[in-house]
Amino acid sequence: MLKHLAVRIVAPLAIVALPFVGVTAPAANAVENGPAPTPSNILGNGSYSVSNTSVSSLLVTGFGGGDIYYPSTGSGYGAVVFSPGFTAYASMYSGLARRVASHGFVVMVIDTNTTLDQPDSRGRQILSGVTYLTQRSSIRTRIDTSRVAVAGHSMGGGGTLYAAENGGSNIKAAVALQPWHTDKTWGGIDIPTMIIGAQGDTIAPVGSHSESFYGTLSGAPEKAYAELSGEDHLAANTNPNDQGALMVSWLKRYLDNDTRYSSILCPLPSTVSTQLSEYRNTCPA
């Protein structure tokens, strides 16, 4: 269990004072998949049973194959394409991917062309993954192609920022976990973006990575920064509960336009906030 520390919540007053309007919503109509969120049920698996299928690198171009996790029945789900970190493989993120999929999303974790690929390359591979998942994959008929998000960990988190900035109107939301990138300026991102750092991260220290990236998201209509208390750089592989709750809530609100999750993100319930050393957001309380 994570160490419980008092969370520091920061929200710019000028933004908090604004009325909550729907202009930043990623979809014209709200999609409410699953039960209403509660402080407890966001920490566990969702209401959907999950199936998975593997994608051979021999059948794709632009990335190295991967694994797709999806609700076993139904269709019309939002999709997420996720990149692993430096030297990592898709299989290492199965716990987090299953958690997100169980809440009503199709999640593809890609393998990169090589495990040493740098962030921008990973970002381009995420976008190639989006094309494959939505146009060619065996799961494509289960997806609402108007609702696609990008995500990733470490250098894959840096790649997420690249994909968010360069993915065009096809990409509606982004979540970067313990992101690493040498580029510290991301003012060109114009979609709702969540960054999750780890307090004890020595590979991508929050001061020079996660917090720095968050501070430059001037074009994002909504943004949030969460910092996992006492966690290190491998939190994406070891902590599906708190990180999964944050990721699911962000995708529900800004990919599905499910306003039931507004009260989860703003403010966070104590079941999540007590696991964080810091939380900042631009959404109204």
C-alpha positions as CSV (number, residue, x, y, z in Angstrom):
1,M,0.0,0.0,0.0
2,L,1.2,3.5,-0.7
3,K,2.3,5.7,2.1
4,H,-0.4,8.1,3.1
5,L,0.6,11.8,2.9
6,A,-1.4,14.9,2.9
7,V,-2.2,15.9,-0.7
8,R,-1.4,19.4,-1.9
9,I,-4.2,20.4,-4.3
10,V,-3.5,23.4,-6.6
11,A,-6.1,24.9,-8.9
12,P,-5.7,28.3,-10.6
13,L,-8.4,30.6,-9.2
14,A,-9.1,32.2,-12.5
15,I,-10.0,28.9,-14.0
16,V,-11.9,27.6,-11.0
17,A,-14.2,30.6,-11.2
18,L,-15.3,29.8,-14.7
19,P,-18.6,28.0,-15.2
20,F,-18.3,24.4,-16.3
21,V,-19.1,24.3,-20.0
22,G,-19.1,21.5,-22.5
23,V,-16.9,23.1,-25.2
24,T,-13.9,20.9,-24.2
25,A,-15.8,17.7,-24.4
26,P,-14.2,15.2,-26.7
27,A,-17.6,13.8,-28.0
28,A,-20.8,15.5,-28.9
29,N,-22.9,13.2,-26.8
30,A,-22.2,11.6,-23.4
31,V,-21.5,7.9,-23.3
32,E,-22.3,6.3,-19.9
33,N,-20.8,2.8,-19.9
34,G,-21.1,1.1,-16.5
35,P,-22.4,2.2,-13.2
36,A,-22.0,5.6,-11.7
37,P,-18.6,6.1,-10.1
38,T,-18.1,6.0,-6.4
39,P,-14.9,6.6,-4.3
40,S,-14.6,2.8,-3.9
41,N,-15.6,1.3,-7.2
42,I,-13.1,3.4,-9.2
43,L,-10.3,1.6,-7.4
44,G,-11.2,-1.8,-8.7
45,N,-12.1,-3.6,-11.9
46,G,-15.1,-2.3,-13.8
47,S,-18.3,-4.1,-14.7
48,Y,-17.1,-5.5,-18.0
49,S,-15.6,-8.9,-18.5
50,V,-12.4,-8.5,-20.6
51,S,-11.1,-10.5,-23.5
52,N,-7.8,-10.1,-25.2
53,T,-6.0,-10.9,-28.5
54,S,-2.4,-10.6,-29.6
55,V,-1.3,-8.7,-32.7
56,S,1.7,-10.1,-34.6
57,S,4.4,-7.7,-35.7
58,L,4.2,-9.4,-39.1
59,L,0.7,-8.2,-39.7
60,V,1.3,-4.5,-39.0
61,T,3.4,-1.6,-40.2
62,G,4.7,1.3,-38.2
63,F,4.9,-0.4,-34.9
64,G,5.8,-3.8,-33.4
65,G,2.5,-5.5,-32.8
66,G,1.1,-5.8,-29.3
67,D,-1.9,-6.9,-27.3
68,I,-5.6,-5.7,-27.4
69,Y,-7.8,-5.8,-24.3
70,Y,-11.6,-5.2,-24.8
71,P,-15.0,-5.7,-23.2
72,S,-16.1,-9.2,-24.2
73,T,-19.5,-8.1,-25.5
74,G,-20.9,-5.0,-27.0
75,S,-19.6,-2.2,-29.2
76,G,-19.3,1.6,-29.4
77,Y,-16.4,1.8,-27.0
78,G,-13.7,4.4,-26.8
79,A,-10.2,3.3,-27.7
80,V,-6.8,3.9,-26.1
81,V,-3.4,3.1,-27.7
82,F,-0.7,2.8,-25.1
83,S,3.1,2.7,-25.5
84,P,5.5,0.9,-23.1
85,G,8.6,2.5,-21.8
86,F,12.3,2.1,-22.6
87,T,13.3,-1.6,-22.9
88,A,9.7,-2.6,-21.9
89,Y,7.2,-4.9,-23.6
90,A,3.4,-4.7,-24.0
91,S,2.9,-7.7,-21.7
92,M,4.3,-5.8,-18.8
93,Y,1.3,-3.5,-18.8
94,S,-1.4,-6.2,-18.9
95,G,-2.7,-5.4,-15.4
96,L,-3.3,-1.8,-16.1
97,A,-4.7,-2.4,-19.6
98,R,-7.2,-5.0,-18.2
99,R,-8.2,-2.6,-15.5
100,V,-9.0,0.2,-18.0
101,A,-10.7,-2.2,-20.4
102,S,-13.0,-3.5,-17.7
103,H,-14.5,0.0,-17.4
104,G,-15.6,0.0,-21.0
105,F,-12.6,0.8,-23.2
106,V,-10.7,-1.0,-26.0
107,V,-7.0,-0.8,-25.0
108,M,-4.2,-1.7,-27.3
109,V,-0.7,-1.8,-25.7
110,I,1.8,-1.8,-28.6
111,D,5.2,-3.3,-28.7
112,T,7.6,-0.8,-30.3
113,N,9.8,-1.6,-33.3
114,T,12.8,-1.9,-30.9
115,T,12.8,-1.6,-27.1
116,L,15.4,1.2,-27.4
117,D,13.2,3.5,-29.5
118,Q,13.1,7.1,-28.3
119,P,10.0,9.1,-27.3
120,D,9.2,10.7,-30.7
121,S,9.5,7.4,-32.4
122,R,7.2,5.9,-29.8
123,G,4.7,8.7,-30.5
124,R,4.7,8.0,-34.2
125,Q,4.2,4.3,-33.4
126,I,1.3,5.1,-31.1
127,L,-0.4,6.9,-34.1
128,S,0.3,4.0,-36.4
129,G,-1.3,1.8,-33.7
130,V,-4.4,4.1,-33.7
131,T,-4.7,3.6,-37.5
132,Y,-4.4,-0.2,-37.2
133,L,-6.7,-0.5,-34.2
134,T,-9.5,1.6,-35.7
135,Q,-9.2,0.6,-39.4
136,R,-7.7,-2.9,-39.7
137,S,-7.9,-4.8,-36.4
138,S,-10.3,-7.6,-35.7
139,I,-11.8,-5.5,-32.9
140,R,-12.4,-2.4,-35.0
141,T,-16.2,-2.9,-35.2
142,R,-16.4,-2.6,-31.4
143,I,-14.8,0.9,-31.4
144,D,-16.4,4.3,-31.8
145,T,-13.6,5.8,-33.9
146,S,-14.6,9.3,-32.9
147,R,-13.4,8.6,-29.4
148,V,-9.6,7.7,-29.4
149,A,-7.1,8.5,-26.7
150,V,-3.3,8.0,-26.4
151,A,-1.3,6.9,-23.4
152,G,2.0,5.6,-22.4
153,H,4.7,5.1,-19.7
154,S,8.2,6.6,-19.4
155,M,9.5,7.1,-22.9
156,G,6.1,5.9,-24.0
157,G,4.7,8.7,-21.8
158,G,7.0,11.1,-23.7
159,G,5.7,9.5,-26.9
160,T,2.2,10.2,-25.7
161,L,2.9,13.9,-25.5
162,Y,4.3,13.7,-29.1
163,A,1.2,11.8,-30.3
164,A,-1.1,14.2,-28.5
165,E,0.5,17.2,-30.2
166,N,0.8,15.6,-33.6
167,G,-2.2,13.3,-33.8
168,G,-4.7,15.9,-35.2
169,S,-8.4,15.8,-34.6
170,N,-8.5,12.0,-34.3
171,I,-7.1,12.1,-30.8
172,K,-9.4,13.4,-28.1
173,A,-7.5,12.8,-24.8
174,A,-4.1,11.8,-23.4
175,V,-2.7,10.2,-20.2
176,A,1.1,10.2,-19.7
177,L,2.5,8.0,-16.9
178,Q,5.9,9.0,-15.4
179,P,6.7,10.5,-18.8
180,W,10.3,11.0,-20.0
181,H,11.3,13.4,-22.8
182,T,14.1,15.8,-23.5
183,D,11.6,18.3,-25.0
184,K,10.1,20.2,-22.1
185,T,7.7,22.4,-23.9
186,W,4.2,21.1,-25.0
187,G,2.2,24.2,-25.7
188,G,0.9,22.7,-28.9
189,I,-1.2,20.0,-27.2
190,D,-4.8,21.0,-27.5
191,I,-6.6,18.1,-25.9
192,P,-7.4,17.2,-22.3
193,T,-4.2,15.8,-20.9
194,M,-3.4,14.1,-17.6
195,I,0.2,13.6,-16.4
196,I,0.9,11.2,-13.5
197,G,4.3,11.5,-11.9
198,A,5.8,9.4,-9.1
199,Q,7.3,11.1,-6.0
200,G,10.3,8.8,-5.8
201,D,11.0,8.6,-9.5
202,T,14.8,8.9,-10.0
203,I,14.7,8.0,-13.8
204,A,12.2,10.7,-14.8
205,P,12.3,13.0,-11.7
206,V,9.0,15.0,-11.5
207,G,10.8,18.3,-11.2
208,S,12.4,18.0,-14.6
209,H,9.8,15.9,-16.3
210,S,6.2,15.5,-15.2
211,E,5.8,18.8,-13.4
212,S,7.7,20.6,-16.2
213,F,5.6,19.1,-18.9
214,Y,2.4,19.9,-17.0
215,G,3.5,23.5,-16.6
216,T,3.8,24.0,-20.4
217,L,0.4,22.6,-21.4
218,S,-0.9,26.0,-22.2
219,G,-3.0,24.9,-25.1
220,A,-4.8,22.0,-23.3
221,P,-8.4,22.9,-22.6
222,E,-8.2,20.8,-19.4
223,K,-5.2,19.3,-17.7
224,A,-4.3,17.5,-14.4
225,Y,-1.1,16.6,-12.6
226,A,-1.2,13.8,-10.1
227,E,1.9,12.7,-8.1
228,L,1.9,9.2,-6.6
229,S,3.2,9.3,-3.0
230,G,6.3,7.2,-2.4
231,E,6.1,5.5,-5.7
232,D,9.0,5.1,-8.2
233,H,9.4,5.0,-12.0
234,L,7.9,1.5,-12.3
235,A,4.5,2.5,-10.8
236,A,2.8,1.9,-14.1
237,N,3.7,-1.8,-13.8
238,T,3.0,-2.2,-10.1
239,N,0.2,0.1,-9.1
240,P,-3.0,-0.5,-11.2
241,N,-5.3,0.7,-8.4
242,D,-4.6,4.4,-7.9
243,Q,-3.1,5.0,-11.3
244,G,-5.9,3.0,-12.9
245,A,-8.5,5.1,-11.0
246,L,-7.0,8.3,-12.3
247,M,-6.6,7.1,-15.8
248,V,-10.1,5.6,-16.0
249,S,-11.7,8.8,-14.5
250,W,-9.9,11.0,-17.0
251,L,-10.9,8.8,-20.0
252,K,-14.4,8.6,-18.8
253,R,-14.7,12.3,-18.5
254,Y,-12.9,13.5,-21.5
255,L,-13.1,10.6,-24.0
256,D,-16.6,9.4,-23.2
257,N,-17.8,12.9,-22.0
258,D,-19.3,11.2,-19.0
259,T,-19.9,14.0,-16.6
260,R,-20.6,11.6,-13.8
261,Y,-16.8,11.6,-13.4
262,S,-16.5,15.3,-12.9
263,S,-17.1,14.9,-9.2
264,I,-14.4,12.2,-9.1
265,L,-11.7,14.4,-10.7
266,C,-12.8,17.7,-9.0
267,P,-12.0,17.2,-6.2
268,L,-10.5,13.7,-5.9
269,P,-12.1,11.5,-3.3
270,S,-10.0,10.7,-0.3
271,T,-9.7,7.1,-1.5
272,V,-7.4,8.4,-4.2
273,S,-6.1,11.8,-2.8
274,T,-4.6,10.2,0.3
275,Q,-2.3,8.2,-2.0
276,L,-0.9,11.3,-3.7
277,S,1.7,13.8,-2.7
278,E,0.3,16.4,-5.0
279,Y,-2.7,17.0,-7.3
280,R,-3.2,20.0,-9.6
281,N,-6.0,20.5,-12.0
282,T,-7.8,23.1,-14.1
283,C,-11.3,21.8,-13.7
284,P,-13.7,23.6,-11.4
285,A,-14.4,22.2,-7.9
